[in-house]
Amino acid sequence: MANLKLGKLPDRTPSKVTVTVSAELNQALKDYAALYRQTYGESESVAELIPFMLSEYLESDRAFAKARKEGLSATGTSEKSRRQPGSHSE
């Protein structure tokens, strides 16, 4: 077997995820898409922008990156419940 510099490519099969958002978040996403169009001169739908927005968010979350590096052992149920919408335990 050849020892290629490029490793095997990861699974690139897209996954469809359906979510329901509040009216306020929906409007914010539409506003972001409008600002994107104004900034770059290219119209992209909210559905096209969301995967990139989520990716940027996850890549910028240092605690998440650290937990993934450690095999997610650093996360616990108390951390999950603390971040749940509507949870007031801090």
PAVOLUM-640337 format. One record per atom (N, C-alpha, C): residue number from 0; residue in three letters; chain; atom name; x, y, z. Coordinates in steps of 0.2 Angstrom, whole numbers, always signed. Example, Ala and Ser with C-alpha at 12.3 -4.5 7.8 and 13.67 -1.06 7.14 Angstrom:
// PAVOLUM-640337
<node n="0" res="Ala" chain="A" atom="N" xx="+66" yy="-28" zz="+39"/>
<node n="0" res="Ala" chain="A" atom="CA" xx="+62" yy="-22" zz="+39"/>
<node n="0" res="Ala" chain="A" atom="C" xx="+66" yy="-16" zz="+39"/>
<node n="1" res="Ser" chain="A" atom="N" xx="+64" yy="-11" zz="+35"/>
<node n="1" res="Ser" chain="A" atom="CA" xx="+68" yy="-5" zz="+36"/>
<node n="1" res="Ser" chain="A" atom="C" xx="+64" yy="+0" zz="+39"/>
This chain:
// PAVOLUM-640337
<node n="0" res="Met" chain="A" atom="N" xx="+4" yy="-6" zz="+0"/>
<node n="0" res="Met" chain="A" atom="CA" xx="+0" yy="+0" zz="+0"/>
<node n="0" res="Met" chain="A" atom="C" xx="+4" yy="+6" zz="+0"/>
<node n="1" res="Ala" chain="A" atom="N" xx="+3" yy="+11" zz="-4"/>
<node n="1" res="Ala" chain="A" atom="CA" xx="+7" yy="+17" zz="-5"/>
<node n="1" res="Ala" chain="A" atom="C" xx="+6" yy="+21" zz="+2"/>
<node n="2" res="Asn" chain="A" atom="N" xx="+11" yy="+25" zz="+3"/>
<node n="2" res="Asn" chain="A" atom="CA" xx="+11" yy="+30" zz="+9"/>
<node n="2" res="Asn" chain="A" atom="C" xx="+10" yy="+37" zz="+7"/>
<node n="3" res="Leu" chain="A" atom="N" xx="+4" yy="+38" zz="+5"/>
<node n="3" res="Leu" chain="A" atom="CA" xx="+2" yy="+45" zz="+2"/>
<node n="3" res="Leu" chain="A" atom="C" xx="+2" yy="+50" zz="+8"/>
<node n="4" res="Lys" chain="A" atom="N" xx="+5" yy="+56" zz="+6"/>
<node n="4" res="Lys" chain="A" atom="CA" xx="+5" yy="+62" zz="+11"/>
<node n="4" res="Lys" chain="A" atom="C" xx="-2" yy="+64" zz="+13"/>
<node n="5" res="Leu" chain="A" atom="N" xx="-7" yy="+63" zz="+8"/>
<node n="5" res="Leu" chain="A" atom="CA" xx="-14" yy="+65" zz="+9"/>
<node n="5" res="Leu" chain="A" atom="C" xx="-18" yy="+59" zz="+12"/>
<node n="6" res="Gly" chain="A" atom="N" xx="-20" yy="+59" zz="+18"/>
<node n="6" res="Gly" chain="A" atom="CA" xx="-24" yy="+54" zz="+21"/>
<node n="6" res="Gly" chain="A" atom="C" xx="-31" yy="+53" zz="+18"/>
<node n="7" res="Lys" chain="A" atom="N" xx="-34" yy="+47" zz="+20"/>
<node n="7" res="Lys" chain="A" atom="CA" xx="-41" yy="+46" zz="+17"/>
<node n="7" res="Lys" chain="A" atom="C" xx="-45" yy="+52" zz="+19"/>
<node n="8" res="Leu" chain="A" atom="N" xx="-49" yy="+54" zz="+14"/>
<node n="8" res="Leu" chain="A" atom="CA" xx="-54" yy="+59" zz="+15"/>
<node n="8" res="Leu" chain="A" atom="C" xx="-60" yy="+57" zz="+20"/>
<node n="9" res="Pro" chain="A" atom="N" xx="-62" yy="+62" zz="+24"/>
<node n="9" res="Pro" chain="A" atom="CA" xx="-67" yy="+60" zz="+28"/>
<node n="9" res="Pro" chain="A" atom="C" xx="-74" yy="+60" zz="+25"/>
<node n="10" res="Asp" chain="A" atom="N" xx="-79" yy="+57" zz="+28"/>
<node n="10" res="Asp" chain="A" atom="CA" xx="-86" yy="+56" zz="+25"/>
<node n="10" res="Asp" chain="A" atom="C" xx="-88" yy="+63" zz="+24"/>
<node n="11" res="Arg" chain="A" atom="N" xx="-90" yy="+64" zz="+17"/>
<node n="11" res="Arg" chain="A" atom="CA" xx="-93" yy="+71" zz="+15"/>
<node n="11" res="Arg" chain="A" atom="C" xx="-100" yy="+70" zz="+14"/>
<node n="12" res="Thr" chain="A" atom="N" xx="-104" yy="+65" zz="+16"/>
<node n="12" res="Thr" chain="A" atom="CA" xx="-111" yy="+64" zz="+14"/>
<node n="12" res="Thr" chain="A" atom="C" xx="-114" yy="+70" zz="+19"/>
<node n="13" res="Pro" chain="A" atom="N" xx="-118" yy="+74" zz="+15"/>
<node n="13" res="Pro" chain="A" atom="CA" xx="-122" yy="+79" zz="+19"/>
<node n="13" res="Pro" chain="A" atom="C" xx="-127" yy="+76" zz="+23"/>
<node n="14" res="Ser" chain="A" atom="N" xx="-128" yy="+79" zz="+29"/>
<node n="14" res="Ser" chain="A" atom="CA" xx="-134" yy="+77" zz="+33"/>
<node n="14" res="Ser" chain="A" atom="C" xx="-139" yy="+83" zz="+34"/>
<node n="15" res="Lys" chain="A" atom="N" xx="-145" yy="+81" zz="+33"/>
<node n="15" res="Lys" chain="A" atom="CA" xx="-150" yy="+86" zz="+34"/>
<node n="15" res="Lys" chain="A" atom="C" xx="-153" yy="+86" zz="+41"/>
<node n="16" res="Val" chain="A" atom="N" xx="-153" yy="+92" zz="+44"/>
<node n="16" res="Val" chain="A" atom="CA" xx="-155" yy="+93" zz="+51"/>
<node n="16" res="Val" chain="A" atom="C" xx="-161" yy="+98" zz="+50"/>
<node n="17" res="Thr" chain="A" atom="N" xx="-166" yy="+97" zz="+54"/>
<node n="17" res="Thr" chain="A" atom="CA" xx="-172" yy="+101" zz="+54"/>
<node n="17" res="Thr" chain="A" atom="C" xx="-173" yy="+104" zz="+61"/>
<node n="18" res="Val" chain="A" atom="N" xx="-173" yy="+111" zz="+61"/>
<node n="18" res="Val" chain="A" atom="CA" xx="-174" yy="+114" zz="+68"/>
<node n="18" res="Val" chain="A" atom="C" xx="-180" yy="+119" zz="+67"/>
<node n="19" res="Thr" chain="A" atom="N" xx="-183" yy="+120" zz="+73"/>
<node n="19" res="Thr" chain="A" atom="CA" xx="-188" yy="+126" zz="+74"/>
<node n="19" res="Thr" chain="A" atom="C" xx="-185" yy="+131" zz="+78"/>
<node n="20" res="Val" chain="A" atom="N" xx="-185" yy="+137" zz="+75"/>
<node n="20" res="Val" chain="A" atom="CA" xx="-182" yy="+143" zz="+79"/>
<node n="20" res="Val" chain="A" atom="C" xx="-188" yy="+148" zz="+80"/>
<node n="21" res="Ser" chain="A" atom="N" xx="-186" yy="+152" zz="+85"/>
<node n="21" res="Ser" chain="A" atom="CA" xx="-191" yy="+157" zz="+87"/>
<node n="21" res="Ser" chain="A" atom="C" xx="-192" yy="+162" zz="+82"/>
<node n="22" res="Ala" chain="A" atom="N" xx="-198" yy="+166" zz="+82"/>
<node n="22" res="Ala" chain="A" atom="CA" xx="-199" yy="+171" zz="+77"/>
<node n="22" res="Ala" chain="A" atom="C" xx="-193" yy="+177" zz="+77"/>
<node n="23" res="Glu" chain="A" atom="N" xx="-191" yy="+178" zz="+83"/>
<node n="23" res="Glu" chain="A" atom="CA" xx="-185" yy="+183" zz="+84"/>
<node n="23" res="Glu" chain="A" atom="C" xx="-179" yy="+181" zz="+81"/>
<node n="24" res="Leu" chain="A" atom="N" xx="-177" yy="+174" zz="+82"/>
<node n="24" res="Leu" chain="A" atom="CA" xx="-171" yy="+171" zz="+79"/>
<node n="24" res="Leu" chain="A" atom="C" xx="-172" yy="+171" zz="+71"/>
<node n="25" res="Asn" chain="A" atom="N" xx="-178" yy="+169" zz="+69"/>
<node n="25" res="Asn" chain="A" atom="CA" xx="-179" yy="+169" zz="+62"/>
<node n="25" res="Asn" chain="A" atom="C" xx="-178" yy="+176" zz="+59"/>
<node n="26" res="Gln" chain="A" atom="N" xx="-180" yy="+181" zz="+62"/>
<node n="26" res="Gln" chain="A" atom="CA" xx="-179" yy="+188" zz="+59"/>
<node n="26" res="Gln" chain="A" atom="C" xx="-172" yy="+190" zz="+59"/>
<node n="27" res="Ala" chain="A" atom="N" xx="-168" yy="+188" zz="+65"/>
<node n="27" res="Ala" chain="A" atom="CA" xx="-161" yy="+189" zz="+65"/>
<node n="27" res="Ala" chain="A" atom="C" xx="-157" yy="+186" zz="+60"/>
<node n="28" res="Leu" chain="A" atom="N" xx="-159" yy="+180" zz="+58"/>
<node n="28" res="Leu" chain="A" atom="CA" xx="-156" yy="+176" zz="+53"/>
<node n="28" res="Leu" chain="A" atom="C" xx="-157" yy="+179" zz="+46"/>
<node n="29" res="Lys" chain="A" atom="N" xx="-163" yy="+182" zz="+45"/>
<node n="29" res="Lys" chain="A" atom="CA" xx="-165" yy="+185" zz="+39"/>
<node n="29" res="Lys" chain="A" atom="C" xx="-161" yy="+192" zz="+38"/>
<node n="30" res="Asp" chain="A" atom="N" xx="-161" yy="+195" zz="+44"/>
<node n="30" res="Asp" chain="A" atom="CA" xx="-157" yy="+202" zz="+44"/>
<node n="30" res="Asp" chain="A" atom="C" xx="-149" yy="+200" zz="+42"/>
<node n="31" res="Tyr" chain="A" atom="N" xx="-147" yy="+195" zz="+45"/>
<node n="31" res="Tyr" chain="A" atom="CA" xx="-140" yy="+193" zz="+44"/>
<node n="31" res="Tyr" chain="A" atom="C" xx="-139" yy="+192" zz="+36"/>
<node n="32" res="Ala" chain="A" atom="N" xx="-143" yy="+188" zz="+33"/>
<node n="32" res="Ala" chain="A" atom="CA" xx="-143" yy="+186" zz="+26"/>
<node n="32" res="Ala" chain="A" atom="C" xx="-143" yy="+193" zz="+22"/>
<node n="33" res="Ala" chain="A" atom="N" xx="-147" yy="+198" zz="+24"/>
<node n="33" res="Ala" chain="A" atom="CA" xx="-148" yy="+204" zz="+21"/>
<node n="33" res="Ala" chain="A" atom="C" xx="-141" yy="+208" zz="+21"/>
<node n="34" res="Leu" chain="A" atom="N" xx="-138" yy="+208" zz="+27"/>
<node n="34" res="Leu" chain="A" atom="CA" xx="-132" yy="+211" zz="+28"/>
<node n="34" res="Leu" chain="A" atom="C" xx="-126" yy="+208" zz="+24"/>
<node n="35" res="Tyr" chain="A" atom="N" xx="-127" yy="+201" zz="+24"/>
<node n="35" res="Tyr" chain="A" atom="CA" xx="-122" yy="+197" zz="+20"/>
<node n="35" res="Tyr" chain="A" atom="C" xx="-122" yy="+200" zz="+13"/>
<node n="36" res="Arg" chain="A" atom="N" xx="-128" yy="+200" zz="+10"/>
<node n="36" res="Arg" chain="A" atom="CA" xx="-129" yy="+202" zz="+3"/>
<node n="36" res="Arg" chain="A" atom="C" xx="-127" yy="+209" zz="+2"/>
<node n="37" res="Gln" chain="A" atom="N" xx="-128" yy="+214" zz="+7"/>
<node n="37" res="Gln" chain="A" atom="CA" xx="-126" yy="+221" zz="+7"/>
<node n="37" res="Gln" chain="A" atom="C" xx="-118" yy="+221" zz="+7"/>
<node n="38" res="Thr" chain="A" atom="N" xx="-115" yy="+217" zz="+11"/>
<node n="38" res="Thr" chain="A" atom="CA" xx="-108" yy="+217" zz="+12"/>
<node n="38" res="Thr" chain="A" atom="C" xx="-104" yy="+214" zz="+6"/>
<node n="39" res="Tyr" chain="A" atom="N" xx="-106" yy="+208" zz="+3"/>
<node n="39" res="Tyr" chain="A" atom="CA" xx="-103" yy="+205" zz="-2"/>
<node n="39" res="Tyr" chain="A" atom="C" xx="-106" yy="+205" zz="-9"/>
<node n="40" res="Gly" chain="A" atom="N" xx="-112" yy="+208" zz="-9"/>
<node n="40" res="Gly" chain="A" atom="CA" xx="-115" yy="+209" zz="-16"/>
<node n="40" res="Gly" chain="A" atom="C" xx="-117" yy="+202" zz="-19"/>
<node n="41" res="Glu" chain="A" atom="N" xx="-118" yy="+197" zz="-14"/>
<node n="41" res="Glu" chain="A" atom="CA" xx="-121" yy="+191" zz="-16"/>
<node n="41" res="Glu" chain="A" atom="C" xx="-126" yy="+188" zz="-12"/>
<node n="42" res="Ser" chain="A" atom="N" xx="-132" yy="+186" zz="-15"/>
<node n="42" res="Ser" chain="A" atom="CA" xx="-137" yy="+184" zz="-11"/>
<node n="42" res="Ser" chain="A" atom="C" xx="-137" yy="+177" zz="-9"/>
<node n="43" res="Glu" chain="A" atom="N" xx="-137" yy="+175" zz="-3"/>
<node n="43" res="Glu" chain="A" atom="CA" xx="-137" yy="+168" zz="+0"/>
<node n="43" res="Glu" chain="A" atom="C" xx="-143" yy="+167" zz="+4"/>
<node n="44" res="Ser" chain="A" atom="N" xx="-146" yy="+162" zz="+4"/>
<node n="44" res="Ser" chain="A" atom="CA" xx="-152" yy="+160" zz="+8"/>
<node n="44" res="Ser" chain="A" atom="C" xx="-150" yy="+159" zz="+15"/>
<node n="45" res="Val" chain="A" atom="N" xx="-154" yy="+160" zz="+20"/>
<node n="45" res="Val" chain="A" atom="CA" xx="-153" yy="+158" zz="+27"/>
<node n="45" res="Val" chain="A" atom="C" xx="-150" yy="+151" zz="+27"/>
<node n="46" res="Ala" chain="A" atom="N" xx="-154" yy="+146" zz="+24"/>
<node n="46" res="Ala" chain="A" atom="CA" xx="-152" yy="+139" zz="+24"/>
<node n="46" res="Ala" chain="A" atom="C" xx="-145" yy="+138" zz="+21"/>
<node n="47" res="Glu" chain="A" atom="N" xx="-143" yy="+142" zz="+17"/>
<node n="47" res="Glu" chain="A" atom="CA" xx="-136" yy="+141" zz="+14"/>
<node n="47" res="Glu" chain="A" atom="C" xx="-131" yy="+144" zz="+19"/>
<node n="48" res="Leu" chain="A" atom="N" xx="-133" yy="+149" zz="+23"/>
<node n="48" res="Leu" chain="A" atom="CA" xx="-128" yy="+152" zz="+28"/>
<node n="48" res="Leu" chain="A" atom="C" xx="-127" yy="+149" zz="+34"/>
<node n="49" res="Ile" chain="A" atom="N" xx="-133" yy="+146" zz="+37"/>
<node n="49" res="Ile" chain="A" atom="CA" xx="-133" yy="+142" zz="+43"/>
<node n="49" res="Ile" chain="A" atom="C" xx="-127" yy="+137" zz="+44"/>
<node n="50" res="Pro" chain="A" atom="N" xx="-126" yy="+133" zz="+40"/>
<node n="50" res="Pro" chain="A" atom="CA" xx="-120" yy="+128" zz="+41"/>
<node n="50" res="Pro" chain="A" atom="C" xx="-114" yy="+131" zz="+42"/>
<node n="51" res="Phe" chain="A" atom="N" xx="-112" yy="+137" zz="+38"/>
<node n="51" res="Phe" chain="A" atom="CA" xx="-106" yy="+140" zz="+39"/>
<node n="51" res="Phe" chain="A" atom="C" xx="-106" yy="+144" zz="+46"/>
<node n="52" res="Met" chain="A" atom="N" xx="-112" yy="+147" zz="+48"/>
<node n="52" res="Met" chain="A" atom="CA" xx="-112" yy="+150" zz="+54"/>
<node n="52" res="Met" chain="A" atom="C" xx="-111" yy="+146" zz="+60"/>
<node n="53" res="Leu" chain="A" atom="N" xx="-114" yy="+140" zz="+60"/>
<node n="53" res="Leu" chain="A" atom="CA" xx="-113" yy="+135" zz="+65"/>
<node n="53" res="Leu" chain="A" atom="C" xx="-106" yy="+132" zz="+65"/>
<node n="54" res="Ser" chain="A" atom="N" xx="-103" yy="+131" zz="+60"/>
<node n="54" res="Ser" chain="A" atom="CA" xx="-96" yy="+129" zz="+59"/>
<node n="54" res="Ser" chain="A" atom="C" xx="-91" yy="+135" zz="+63"/>
<node n="55" res="Glu" chain="A" atom="N" xx="-92" yy="+141" zz="+61"/>
<node n="55" res="Glu" chain="A" atom="CA" xx="-88" yy="+146" zz="+64"/>
<node n="55" res="Glu" chain="A" atom="C" xx="-89" yy="+147" zz="+71"/>
<node n="56" res="Tyr" chain="A" atom="N" xx="-96" yy="+146" zz="+74"/>
<node n="56" res="Tyr" chain="A" atom="CA" xx="-97" yy="+146" zz="+81"/>
<node n="56" res="Tyr" chain="A" atom="C" xx="-93" yy="+140" zz="+84"/>
<node n="57" res="Leu" chain="A" atom="N" xx="-94" yy="+134" zz="+82"/>
<node n="57" res="Leu" chain="A" atom="CA" xx="-91" yy="+128" zz="+85"/>
<node n="57" res="Leu" chain="A" atom="C" xx="-83" yy="+129" zz="+85"/>
<node n="58" res="Glu" chain="A" atom="N" xx="-80" yy="+132" zz="+79"/>
<node n="58" res="Glu" chain="A" atom="CA" xx="-73" yy="+132" zz="+79"/>
<node n="58" res="Glu" chain="A" atom="C" xx="-70" yy="+138" zz="+84"/>
<node n="59" res="Ser" chain="A" atom="N" xx="-75" yy="+142" zz="+86"/>
<node n="59" res="Ser" chain="A" atom="CA" xx="-72" yy="+148" zz="+90"/>
<node n="59" res="Ser" chain="A" atom="C" xx="-74" yy="+146" zz="+97"/>
<node n="60" res="Asp" chain="A" atom="N" xx="-77" yy="+141" zz="+99"/>
<node n="60" res="Asp" chain="A" atom="CA" xx="-78" yy="+139" zz="+106"/>
<node n="60" res="Asp" chain="A" atom="C" xx="-73" yy="+135" zz="+109"/>
<node n="61" res="Arg" chain="A" atom="N" xx="-68" yy="+138" zz="+113"/>
<node n="61" res="Arg" chain="A" atom="CA" xx="-62" yy="+135" zz="+115"/>
<node n="61" res="Arg" chain="A" atom="C" xx="-64" yy="+129" zz="+120"/>
<node n="62" res="Ala" chain="A" atom="N" xx="-69" yy="+130" zz="+124"/>
<node n="62" res="Ala" chain="A" atom="CA" xx="-71" yy="+125" zz="+129"/>
<node n="62" res="Ala" chain="A" atom="C" xx="-73" yy="+119" zz="+125"/>
<node n="63" res="Phe" chain="A" atom="N" xx="-77" yy="+120" zz="+120"/>
<node n="63" res="Phe" chain="A" atom="CA" xx="-79" yy="+114" zz="+115"/>
<node n="63" res="Phe" chain="A" atom="C" xx="-73" yy="+110" zz="+112"/>
<node n="64" res="Ala" chain="A" atom="N" xx="-69" yy="+114" zz="+110"/>
<node n="64" res="Ala" chain="A" atom="CA" xx="-63" yy="+112" zz="+106"/>
<node n="64" res="Ala" chain="A" atom="C" xx="-59" yy="+107" zz="+111"/>
<node n="65" res="Lys" chain="A" atom="N" xx="-58" yy="+110" zz="+117"/>
<node n="65" res="Lys" chain="A" atom="CA" xx="-54" yy="+107" zz="+123"/>
<node n="65" res="Lys" chain="A" atom="C" xx="-58" yy="+100" zz="+124"/>
<node n="66" res="Ala" chain="A" atom="N" xx="-64" yy="+100" zz="+125"/>
<node n="66" res="Ala" chain="A" atom="CA" xx="-68" yy="+94" zz="+127"/>
<node n="66" res="Ala" chain="A" atom="C" xx="-67" yy="+89" zz="+122"/>
<node n="67" res="Arg" chain="A" atom="N" xx="-68" yy="+91" zz="+115"/>
<node n="67" res="Arg" chain="A" atom="CA" xx="-67" yy="+86" zz="+110"/>
<node n="67" res="Arg" chain="A" atom="C" xx="-60" yy="+83" zz="+110"/>
<node n="68" res="Lys" chain="A" atom="N" xx="-55" yy="+87" zz="+111"/>
<node n="68" res="Lys" chain="A" atom="CA" xx="-48" yy="+85" zz="+111"/>
<node n="68" res="Lys" chain="A" atom="C" xx="-47" yy="+80" zz="+117"/>
<node n="69" res="Glu" chain="A" atom="N" xx="-51" yy="+81" zz="+122"/>
<node n="69" res="Glu" chain="A" atom="CA" xx="-50" yy="+76" zz="+128"/>
<node n="69" res="Glu" chain="A" atom="C" xx="-55" yy="+71" zz="+128"/>
<node n="70" res="Gly" chain="A" atom="N" xx="-59" yy="+70" zz="+122"/>
<node n="70" res="Gly" chain="A" atom="CA" xx="-63" yy="+65" zz="+121"/>
<node n="70" res="Gly" chain="A" atom="C" xx="-70" yy="+66" zz="+124"/>
<node n="71" res="Leu" chain="A" atom="N" xx="-72" yy="+72" zz="+125"/>
<node n="71" res="Leu" chain="A" atom="CA" xx="-78" yy="+75" zz="+128"/>
<node n="71" res="Leu" chain="A" atom="C" xx="-79" yy="+72" zz="+135"/>
<node n="72" res="Ser" chain="A" atom="N" xx="-74" yy="+70" zz="+138"/>
<node n="72" res="Ser" chain="A" atom="CA" xx="-74" yy="+68" zz="+145"/>
<node n="72" res="Ser" chain="A" atom="C" xx="-75" yy="+74" zz="+150"/>
<node n="73" res="Ala" chain="A" atom="N" xx="-74" yy="+80" zz="+148"/>
<node n="73" res="Ala" chain="A" atom="CA" xx="-74" yy="+86" zz="+152"/>
<node n="73" res="Ala" chain="A" atom="C" xx="-81" yy="+88" zz="+153"/>
<node n="74" res="Thr" chain="A" atom="N" xx="-86" yy="+86" zz="+148"/>
<node n="74" res="Thr" chain="A" atom="CA" xx="-93" yy="+88" zz="+149"/>
<node n="74" res="Thr" chain="A" atom="C" xx="-97" yy="+83" zz="+153"/>
<node n="75" res="Gly" chain="A" atom="N" xx="-101" yy="+86" zz="+157"/>
<node n="75" res="Gly" chain="A" atom="CA" xx="-106" yy="+82" zz="+161"/>
<node n="75" res="Gly" chain="A" atom="C" xx="-113" yy="+84" zz="+160"/>
<node n="76" res="Thr" chain="A" atom="N" xx="-117" yy="+81" zz="+164"/>
<node n="76" res="Thr" chain="A" atom="CA" xx="-124" yy="+82" zz="+163"/>
<node n="76" res="Thr" chain="A" atom="C" xx="-126" yy="+89" zz="+166"/>
<node n="77" res="Ser" chain="A" atom="N" xx="-122" yy="+91" zz="+171"/>
<node n="77" res="Ser" chain="A" atom="CA" xx="-123" yy="+98" zz="+174"/>
<node n="77" res="Ser" chain="A" atom="C" xx="-122" yy="+103" zz="+169"/>
<node n="78" res="Glu" chain="A" atom="N" xx="-116" yy="+102" zz="+165"/>
<node n="78" res="Glu" chain="A" atom="CA" xx="-115" yy="+107" zz="+160"/>
<node n="78" res="Glu" chain="A" atom="C" xx="-120" yy="+108" zz="+155"/>
<node n="79" res="Lys" chain="A" atom="N" xx="-122" yy="+102" zz="+153"/>
<node n="79" res="Lys" chain="A" atom="CA" xx="-127" yy="+102" zz="+148"/>
<node n="79" res="Lys" chain="A" atom="C" xx="-134" yy="+105" zz="+150"/>
<node n="80" res="Ser" chain="A" atom="N" xx="-136" yy="+104" zz="+156"/>
<node n="80" res="Ser" chain="A" atom="CA" xx="-142" yy="+107" zz="+159"/>
<node n="80" res="Ser" chain="A" atom="C" xx="-141" yy="+114" zz="+160"/>
<node n="81" res="Arg" chain="A" atom="N" xx="-135" yy="+116" zz="+161"/>
<node n="81" res="Arg" chain="A" atom="CA" xx="-134" yy="+123" zz="+162"/>
<node n="81" res="Arg" chain="A" atom="C" xx="-135" yy="+127" zz="+156"/>
<node n="82" res="Arg" chain="A" atom="N" xx="-134" yy="+124" zz="+150"/>
<node n="82" res="Arg" chain="A" atom="CA" xx="-134" yy="+128" zz="+144"/>
<node n="82" res="Arg" chain="A" atom="C" xx="-141" yy="+127" zz="+140"/>
<node n="83" res="Gln" chain="A" atom="N" xx="-145" yy="+123" zz="+143"/>
<node n="83" res="Gln" chain="A" atom="CA" xx="-152" yy="+122" zz="+140"/>
<node n="83" res="Gln" chain="A" atom="C" xx="-156" yy="+128" zz="+140"/>
<node n="84" res="Pro" chain="A" atom="N" xx="-159" yy="+130" zz="+135"/>
<node n="84" res="Pro" chain="A" atom="CA" xx="-163" yy="+136" zz="+135"/>
<node n="84" res="Pro" chain="A" atom="C" xx="-169" yy="+135" zz="+140"/>
<node n="85" res="Gly" chain="A" atom="N" xx="-170" yy="+140" zz="+144"/>
<node n="85" res="Gly" chain="A" atom="CA" xx="-175" yy="+140" zz="+149"/>
<node n="85" res="Gly" chain="A" atom="C" xx="-172" yy="+138" zz="+156"/>
<node n="86" res="Ser" chain="A" atom="N" xx="-166" yy="+135" zz="+156"/>
<node n="86" res="Ser" chain="A" atom="CA" xx="-163" yy="+133" zz="+162"/>
<node n="86" res="Ser" chain="A" atom="C" xx="-160" yy="+139" zz="+166"/>
<node n="87" res="His" chain="A" atom="N" xx="-161" yy="+139" zz="+172"/>
<node n="87" res="His" chain="A" atom="CA" xx="-159" yy="+145" zz="+176"/>
<node n="87" res="His" chain="A" atom="C" xx="-154" yy="+143" zz="+181"/>
<node n="88" res="Ser" chain="A" atom="N" xx="-151" yy="+137" zz="+181"/>
<node n="88" res="Ser" chain="A" atom="CA" xx="-146" yy="+135" zz="+186"/>
<node n="88" res="Ser" chain="A" atom="C" xx="-139" yy="+137" zz="+184"/>
<node n="89" res="Glu" chain="A" atom="N" xx="-137" yy="+142" zz="+187"/>
<node n="89" res="Glu" chain="A" atom="CA" xx="-130" yy="+144" zz="+186"/>
<node n="89" res="Glu" chain="A" atom="C" xx="-126" yy="+145" zz="+192"/>
